[in-house]
Structures are given as structure tokens and as C-alpha cells.
Amino acid sequence: MENIKINVMTLFSGYDSQCMALDRLKANYPFFDYELAYWCEIDGNAIKAHNAIYPQWSDRNLGDISKVNFKECNDRKIDLMTYSFPCTNISSSGKQAGFEKGSGTASSLLWEVERAIKELRPKYLMMENVKALMSNKFRSLFRLWCSTVESYGYSNFVNILNASDFNC
């Protein structure tokens, strides 16, 4: 099999569980490799954890997504962009204030991802969030997001996964 190496950008990175999943993939498939071209996180503790796990990429944090000029990230073609935007205003354990564009909620930061998609046009997108995103309360907003992504030429595949089904 031909060797594959992809450039990855993670938004709302946290300690980067997405890269941990890619590390598992890499361990199981020696022909696969990746490089974290950019990541985006503002929480100080998450940044410390990220840098402890991935010190080789500590200088690639773009910081506050609302202030990122994605045009400056065009030096590397992004193959995979992941985004795990804040669930604080969606989760059933939160205030459920929503994620409408321009609402100012932490969860509305999802709409900043649209700027990244428009500018960088990654080959693949992967979003992760809480099950409540598919609830009656938020389903229409989620569909609006899916339509937005589709307007840029992407197809959506949606699935609700339970971590316990994957020995997590």
C-alpha cells in the first residue's frame, strides 16, 4: 500500500483527542501518517495538556478562533479539519442557550469554522459534539449548519456514537 501523510488542523482542540485517534490509526496502519499543521485553543489548562502530549507542535496554536486570519494558513494544504466547538450552550447539563450565529454564546463559535472552511477548503471535515445537538430543540440549527457545509460542496454523514460501544 502507498504511504499516506495528511495535514491536519484541529479547531477547539482541547488536549487534542482527535490527534490521539490519529495516533491510534497510525499505530495500526504503518502506511498512514499525519502532521498537525495548526491547532486552535484558548483555554490555558488545555494548552498546557496539549503541549505536554504534543510538544513538537506547541508553536502551531492559532489561539482565539474569532481572531484567526485563515488566509495566513494557506501555506499548508489542509486535508482534514476537525472541530469540537464548545457544547456549553447545547448540552443537557448546560443552560441550553443555543448556538445561533451572532448570538454571542460560547457554542455560537461554531460559525467561526465557516470562515476557516471558506478560506482553506480542506478535503475532509469532522465535527464532534454532544448528543443534544440532535435534540428537538437544536435540530433545526444543526440542519442549518449542515446546509451551510453542503453549500461549500461537502457531503454530511451524521451518527450518534456511544463511547462505551468502543471500549472508551
Secondary structure as the mmCIF struct_conf table of DSSP 4:
data_model
#
loop_
_struct_conf.conf_type_id
_struct_conf.id
_struct_conf.beg_label_comp_id
_struct_conf.beg_label_asym_id
_struct_conf.beg_label_seq_id
_struct_conf.end_label_comp_id
_struct_conf.end_label_asym_id
_struct_conf.end_label_seq_id
STRN STRN1 ILE A 4 LEU A 11
BEND BEND1 PHE A 12 PHE A 12
TURN_TY1_P TURN_TY1_P1 GLY A 14 TYR A 15
HELX_RH_AL_P HELX_RH_AL_P1 SER A 17 ASN A 28
TURN_TY1_P TURN_TY1_P2 PRO A 30 PHE A 31
STRN STRN2 PHE A 32 CYS A 40
HELX_RH_AL_P HELX_RH_AL_P2 GLY A 44 ILE A 53
HELX_RH_3T_P HELX_RH_3T_P1 PRO A 55 ARG A 60
STRN STRN3 ASN A 61 ASN A 61
HELX_RH_3T_P HELX_RH_3T_P2 ILE A 65 LYS A 67
HELX_RH_3T_P HELX_RH_3T_P3 PHE A 70 CYS A 73
TURN_TY1_P TURN_TY1_P3 ASN A 74 ASP A 75
BEND BEND2 ARG A 76 ARG A 76
BEND BEND3 ASP A 79 ASP A 79
STRN STRN4 LEU A 80 TYR A 83
TURN_TY1_P TURN_TY1_P4 THR A 88 ILE A 90
BEND BEND4 SER A 91 SER A 91
TURN_TY1_P TURN_TY1_P5 SER A 92 SER A 93
BEND BEND5 GLY A 94 GLY A 94
TURN_TY1_P TURN_TY1_P6 LYS A 101 GLY A 102
BEND BEND6 SER A 103 SER A 103
HELX_RH_3T_P HELX_RH_3T_P4 ALA A 106 LEU A 109
HELX_RH_AL_P HELX_RH_AL_P3 LEU A 110 LEU A 120
BEND BEND7 LYS A 123 LYS A 123
STRN STRN5 TYR A 124 MET A 127
HELX_RH_3T_P HELX_RH_3T_P5 LYS A 131 MET A 134
BEND BEND8 SER A 135 SER A 135
TURN_TY1_P TURN_TY1_P7 ASN A 136 PHE A 138
HELX_RH_AL_P HELX_RH_AL_P4 ARG A 139 SER A 151
TURN_TY1_P TURN_TY1_P8 TYR A 152 GLY A 153
HELX_RH_3T_P HELX_RH_3T_P6 ALA A 163 PHE A 166
TURN_TY1_P TURN_TY1_P9 ASN A 167 ASN A 167
#
